[in-house]
Amino acid sequence: EGKESWLQKFFNGFNAKYDALAGKYSNVLKTIANRKVVTYGSLVLFFGLTYGMLAVTPTGFIPNEDQGMIYVNVTTPPGATVDRTSEIMDQVQAALLPLEEVETVSTLAGYSLLTETAGASYGMGMINLASWGEREKGVDELMLDYSERTSHIKGADIQFLAPPPVPGFGNASGFELRLQDRSGGTLDNMALVNEEFIAALNERPEIEGAFTNFDPTFPQFLLSVDHDKAAKLGISVDYAMETLQSYIGSYYASNFIRYGQMYKVMIQASPEYRTSPESLLDMYAKNKDGEMVPYSNFVSLERVYGPEQLTRYNMFNSALISGDAAPGYSSGDAIKAVEEVALETLPRGFDIDWSGITREQIASGNQAVYIFLICLVFVYLLLAAQYESYMLPLPVILSLPAGIFGSYFFLNLVGLQNDIYAQVSLVMLIGLLGKNAILIIEIAIQNRAKGLSILQSAINGGVERLRPILMTSFAFICGLIPLTIASGAGAIGNRTIGTAAAGGMLIGTIIGVFLIPGLYVVFETIDTRLKEKKAKRLQINTQTQEVHA
């Protein structure tokens, strides 16, 4: 005989170790597979553990990923000019551009990122970051750094926000809700309630940085038209207001082409005639007789204060409130905290309603549970048809709680949330762990058909299928390791899917190879007794028919 190679020695040693493991595994099955107390106790234990882990695992919807961009929202005091807001934006840009991880900073004065409205006291910016491999910190850490770096800028409220997880669902990450005044009260009262509500929110440990742009103290002018005087002067109020709009705000009239370029014709009063709000009283409107009538003859101005934009939500006056979950808390924790604060602090006639991606998270509710149950029903029906038994599919179904417990346990261990990615992994585990159970039960059924006892059939099924189960399961787990340590774009989603699937597969496989044979013994025993009773009834019915014949 030739000398064995090192590879052959390795395989021989591996097979010897595996045979010893399979022998010990067989001895364990002989001890526990026929003990219903162990089987039932294991089921109750893992059902309880799964429920407990589900209760303590933070809930979420779609995680906030590092998208390589940070939004800047700037709010200057009411009445500030665009030039002042632009100056603040330039200071923000100058403070951030020298940083290595910042590639570009784009700013825009006169526009609110959160409310998507134009206003002189609003400003927004977009910070494009270097690629993930070229910077050491993530978006959350950088937003804290940038807040400290711009804290010296006075005269403005500056917030740094991550983009929304899904474009179109909100304008920034975190939660978004509307405070609604359903009592029809004054805007000043609404502002007071809004201020107290936000203060209460920021006192909760689950919530970080709740704020609003609702401010009823913007200086404004109320234009009052005396319709009786206008009628006596022969003035059409609609025509007069259109003319005034053209004087003050400009009006698009036509186009013309010159030197191959098209230009717009805009009608507007010359700047020297609109230097102050009172200037419009010196402007003229034409009456029905073609005479020019000063606006001061039928229009009066009054200086008032109010919100720059009044928004309605579900037909009620509303204020947009934004915020985020504090470190260590999930979006589900923040939603629960907001609802508790609303119940405790909001006076009668005020209520909240969710918007953006937070509304989708609440609307989705327990849909994942129903999807999971539907998958289990389909698996049960398919296996019942395959095995021609309503009992034998149950070991496959009841072996799953151990894997679900493993998913939630590892999610908690690494600090991830039970979000949509984790729920996808749970649906995937139904097939992966169900496959392990099917392998054992299929061999057990074949051995049972050969006349072996229920216990011996279960032991043979477990021992014969132990190698392929361990091989496929651990190969799958090893394939998920890159996902569990992912970084860069989509890192949180990848880590959640990988951790939930790998943890569920690991615990489900280790527990399943011992639990499934015991479950087979329990339900095969029940199925055999039911078949025996059915056979006896048929035999009695046959004998009765023969006697009557």
Solvent accessible surface area in square Angstrom, and as a share of the most:
residue,aa,sasa,rsa
1,E,229,1.03
2,G,71,0.68
3,K,190,0.80
4,E,88,0.40
5,S,62,0.40
6,W,195,0.68
7,L,85,0.42
8,Q,83,0.37
9,K,108,0.46
10,F,117,0.49
11,F,95,0.40
12,N,58,0.30
13,G,35,0.34
14,F,104,0.43
15,N,59,0.30
16,A,62,0.48
17,K,154,0.65
18,Y,29,0.11
19,D,88,0.46
20,A,55,0.43
21,L,90,0.45
22,A,13,0.10
23,G,33,0.32
24,K,137,0.58
25,Y,9,0.04
26,S,18,0.12
27,N,89,0.46
28,V,61,0.35
29,L,0,0.00
30,K,110,0.47
31,T,69,0.40
32,I,40,0.20
33,A,2,0.01
34,N,88,0.45
35,R,139,0.51
36,K,82,0.35
37,V,128,0.74
38,V,59,0.34
39,T,4,0.02
40,Y,101,0.38
41,G,40,0.38
42,S,27,0.17
43,L,19,0.10
44,V,109,0.63
45,L,100,0.50
46,F,21,0.09
47,F,101,0.42
48,G,43,0.41
49,L,66,0.33
50,T,18,0.10
51,Y,163,0.62
52,G,30,0.29
53,M,32,0.14
54,L,76,0.38
55,A,76,0.59
56,V,96,0.55
57,T,4,0.03
58,P,39,0.25
59,T,62,0.36
60,G,10,0.10
61,F,41,0.17
62,I,44,0.22
63,P,15,0.09
64,N,61,0.31
65,E,31,0.14
66,D,28,0.14
67,Q,75,0.33
68,G,13,0.13
69,M,49,0.22
70,I,0,0.00
71,Y,29,0.11
72,V,1,0.00
73,N,2,0.01
74,V,1,0.00
75,T,28,0.16
76,T,3,0.02
77,P,53,0.33
78,P,48,0.30
79,G,47,0.46
80,A,9,0.07
81,T,82,0.47
82,V,71,0.41
83,D,113,0.59
84,R,107,0.39
85,T,0,0.00
86,S,40,0.26
87,E,102,0.46
88,I,9,0.05
89,M,3,0.01
90,D,78,0.41
91,Q,67,0.30
92,V,1,0.00
93,Q,48,0.21
94,A,69,0.53
95,A,14,0.11
96,L,0,0.00
97,L,79,0.39
98,P,94,0.59
99,L,40,0.20
100,E,173,0.77
101,E,32,0.15
102,V,11,0.07
103,E,106,0.47
104,T,68,0.40
105,V,10,0.06
106,S,64,0.42
107,T,48,0.28
108,L,95,0.47
109,A,27,0.21
110,G,16,0.15
111,Y,73,0.28
112,S,0,0.00
113,L,15,0.08
114,L,11,0.05
115,T,41,0.24
116,E,102,0.46
117,T,19,0.11
118,A,83,0.64
119,G,10,0.10
120,A,34,0.26
121,S,1,0.01
122,Y,15,0.06
123,G,0,0.00
124,M,19,0.08
125,G,1,0.01
126,M,66,0.29
127,I,0,0.00
128,N,49,0.25
129,L,11,0.06
130,A,7,0.05
131,S,55,0.35
132,W,90,0.32
133,G,82,0.79
134,E,132,0.59
135,R,26,0.10
136,E,178,0.80
137,K,91,0.38
138,G,28,0.27
139,V,7,0.04
140,D,101,0.52
141,E,92,0.41
142,L,5,0.03
143,M,31,0.14
144,L,111,0.55
145,D,50,0.26
146,Y,1,0.00
147,S,52,0.34
148,E,130,0.58
149,R,101,0.37
150,T,5,0.03
151,S,78,0.50
152,H,118,0.53
153,I,9,0.05
154,K,156,0.66
155,G,34,0.32
156,A,26,0.21
157,D,75,0.39
158,I,32,0.16
159,Q,29,0.13
160,F,18,0.07
161,L,28,0.14
162,A,6,0.05
163,P,9,0.06
164,P,12,0.08
165,P,25,0.16
166,V,45,0.26
167,P,115,0.73
168,G,78,0.75
169,F,80,0.34
170,G,20,0.19
171,N,35,0.18
172,A,14,0.11
173,S,15,0.10
174,G,18,0.18
175,F,11,0.05
176,E,27,0.12
177,L,0,0.00
178,R,48,0.18
179,L,0,0.00
180,Q,0,0.00
181,D,4,0.02
182,R,110,0.40
183,S,70,0.45
184,G,67,0.64
185,G,32,0.31
186,T,90,0.52
187,L,48,0.24
188,D,104,0.54
189,N,64,0.33
190,M,1,0.00
191,A,20,0.15
192,L,99,0.49
193,V,11,0.06
194,N,3,0.02
195,E,119,0.53
196,E,103,0.46
197,F,2,0.01
198,I,20,0.10
199,A,54,0.42
200,A,21,0.16
201,L,0,0.00
202,N,71,0.36
203,E,142,0.64
204,R,56,0.20
205,P,86,0.54
206,E,27,0.12
207,I,9,0.04
208,E,82,0.37
209,G,48,0.47
210,A,6,0.04
211,F,30,0.12
212,T,35,0.20
213,N,25,0.13
214,F,30,0.13
215,D,41,0.21
216,P,14,0.08
217,T,73,0.42
218,F,13,0.06
219,P,47,0.29
220,Q,59,0.26
221,F,74,0.31
222,L,91,0.45
223,L,57,0.29
224,S,46,0.30
225,V,34,0.20
226,D,59,0.30
227,H,115,0.52
228,D,104,0.54
229,K,106,0.45
230,A,1,0.00
231,A,76,0.59
232,K,175,0.74
233,L,61,0.31
234,G,12,0.11
235,I,12,0.06
236,S,60,0.39
237,V,33,0.19
238,D,110,0.57
239,Y,110,0.42
240,A,0,0.00
241,M,57,0.25
242,E,111,0.50
243,T,27,0.15
244,L,13,0.06
245,Q,106,0.47
246,S,15,0.10
247,Y,57,0.22
248,I,70,0.36
249,G,50,0.48
250,S,28,0.18
251,Y,113,0.43
252,Y,105,0.40
253,A,49,0.38
254,S,56,0.36
255,N,62,0.32
256,F,90,0.37
257,I,128,0.65
258,R,139,0.51
259,Y,197,0.75
260,G,70,0.68
261,Q,111,0.49
262,M,125,0.56
263,Y,99,0.38
264,K,140,0.59
265,V,54,0.31
266,M,100,0.45
267,I,86,0.44
268,Q,77,0.34
269,A,17,0.13
270,S,45,0.29
271,P,88,0.56
272,E,114,0.51
273,Y,141,0.54
274,R,79,0.29
275,T,106,0.62
276,S,51,0.33
277,P,60,0.38
278,E,92,0.41
279,S,16,0.10
280,L,23,0.11
281,L,39,0.19
282,D,107,0.55
283,M,18,0.08
284,Y,102,0.39
285,A,1,0.00
286,K,96,0.41
287,N,15,0.08
288,K,169,0.71
289,D,106,0.55
290,G,43,0.41
291,E,105,0.47
292,M,102,0.45
293,V,11,0.07
294,P,36,0.23
295,Y,0,0.00
296,S,61,0.40
297,N,69,0.35
298,F,4,0.02
299,V,7,0.04
300,S,62,0.40
301,L,42,0.21
302,E,96,0.43
303,R,137,0.50
304,V,42,0.24
305,Y,134,0.51
306,G,7,0.07
307,P,15,0.10
308,E,65,0.29
309,Q,86,0.38
310,L,75,0.37
311,T,41,0.24
312,R,148,0.54
313,Y,45,0.17
314,N,83,0.43
315,M,161,0.72
316,F,69,0.29
317,N,24,0.12
318,S,1,0.01
319,A,1,0.01
320,L,20,0.10
321,I,0,0.00
322,S,13,0.08
323,G,7,0.07
324,D,48,0.25
325,A,21,0.17
326,A,11,0.09
327,P,109,0.68
328,G,82,0.79
329,Y,86,0.33
330,S,0,0.00
331,S,41,0.26
332,G,16,0.15
333,D,48,0.25
334,A,1,0.00
335,I,15,0.08
336,K,130,0.55
337,A,1,0.01
338,V,0,0.00
339,E,72,0.32
340,E,58,0.26
341,V,4,0.03
342,A,11,0.08
343,L,158,0.79
344,E,131,0.59
345,T,62,0.36
346,L,26,0.13
347,P,62,0.39
348,R,242,0.88
349,G,27,0.26
350,F,19,0.08
351,D,55,0.29
352,I,21,0.11
353,D,26,0.13
354,W,20,0.07
355,S,7,0.05
356,G,21,0.20
357,I,21,0.11
358,T,4,0.03
359,R,106,0.39
360,E,70,0.31
361,Q,29,0.13
362,I,70,0.35
363,A,74,0.57
364,S,28,0.18
365,G,55,0.53
366,N,100,0.51
367,Q,101,0.45
368,A,28,0.22
369,V,73,0.42
370,Y,135,0.51
371,I,90,0.46
372,F,32,0.13
373,L,88,0.44
374,I,97,0.49
375,C,33,0.20
376,L,29,0.15
377,V,82,0.47
378,F,125,0.52
379,V,36,0.20
380,Y,53,0.20
381,L,97,0.48
382,L,126,0.63
383,L,8,0.04
384,A,11,0.08
385,A,77,0.59
386,Q,107,0.47
387,Y,24,0.09
388,E,153,0.69
389,S,10,0.06
390,Y,163,0.62
391,M,47,0.21
392,L,10,0.05
393,P,0,0.00
394,L,50,0.25
395,P,0,0.00
396,V,1,0.00
397,I,26,0.13
398,L,39,0.19
399,S,5,0.03
400,L,7,0.03
401,P,11,0.07
402,A,1,0.01
403,G,0,0.00
404,I,24,0.12
405,F,28,0.12
406,G,0,0.00
407,S,0,0.00
408,Y,12,0.04
409,F,77,0.32
410,F,48,0.20
411,L,1,0.00
412,N,48,0.25
413,L,117,0.58
414,V,84,0.49
415,G,64,0.61
416,L,20,0.10
417,Q,53,0.24
418,N,12,0.06
419,D,2,0.01
420,I,69,0.35
421,Y,66,0.25
422,A,1,0.00
423,Q,52,0.23
424,V,81,0.46
425,S,0,0.00
426,L,15,0.07
427,V,55,0.32
428,M,71,0.32
429,L,4,0.02
430,I,9,0.04
431,G,48,0.46
432,L,41,0.21
433,L,6,0.03
434,G,4,0.04
435,K,62,0.26
436,N,5,0.03
437,A,0,0.00
438,I,52,0.26
439,L,43,0.21
440,I,1,0.00
441,I,0,0.00
442,E,55,0.25
443,I,14,0.07
444,A,0,0.00
445,I,47,0.24
446,Q,87,0.38
447,N,13,0.07
448,R,75,0.27
449,A,89,0.69
450,K,161,0.68
451,G,65,0.63
452,L,63,0.31
453,S,63,0.41
454,I,28,0.14
455,L,49,0.24
456,Q,69,0.31
457,S,0,0.00
458,A,0,0.00
459,I,5,0.02
460,N,32,0.16
461,G,0,0.00
462,G,1,0.01
463,V,44,0.25
464,E,98,0.44
465,R,77,0.28
466,L,6,0.03
467,R,98,0.36
468,P,32,0.20
469,I,0,0.00
470,L,39,0.20
471,M,121,0.54
472,T,56,0.33
473,S,0,0.00
474,F,81,0.34
475,A,64,0.49
476,F,53,0.22
477,I,24,0.12
478,C,79,0.48
479,G,52,0.50
480,L,16,0.08
481,I,87,0.44
482,P,86,0.54
483,L,58,0.29
484,T,38,0.22
485,I,129,0.66
486,A,19,0.15
487,S,97,0.62
488,G,17,0.17
489,A,65,0.50
490,G,29,0.28
491,A,10,0.08
492,I,52,0.26
493,G,3,0.03
494,N,55,0.28
495,R,76,0.28
496,T,1,0.00
497,I,42,0.21
498,G,0,0.00
499,T,11,0.06
500,A,0,0.00
501,A,0,0.00
502,A,14,0.11
503,G,3,0.03
504,G,0,0.00
505,M,1,0.01
506,L,52,0.26
507,I,35,0.18
508,G,4,0.04
509,T,3,0.01
510,I,78,0.39
511,I,48,0.25
512,G,3,0.03
513,V,8,0.05
514,F,72,0.30
515,L,12,0.06
516,I,4,0.02
517,P,0,0.00
518,G,2,0.02
519,L,1,0.00
520,Y,1,0.00
521,V,6,0.04
522,V,3,0.02
523,F,24,0.10
524,E,15,0.07
525,T,23,0.14
526,I,60,0.30
527,D,10,0.05
528,T,28,0.16
529,R,135,0.49
530,L,85,0.42
531,K,116,0.49
532,E,93,0.42
533,K,119,0.50
534,K,118,0.50
535,A,57,0.44
536,K,129,0.55
537,R,141,0.52
538,L,105,0.52
539,Q,106,0.47
540,I,105,0.53
541,N,79,0.40
542,T,69,0.40
543,Q,93,0.41
544,T,63,0.37
545,Q,125,0.55
546,E,116,0.52
547,V,126,0.72
548,H,151,0.67
549,A,119,0.92
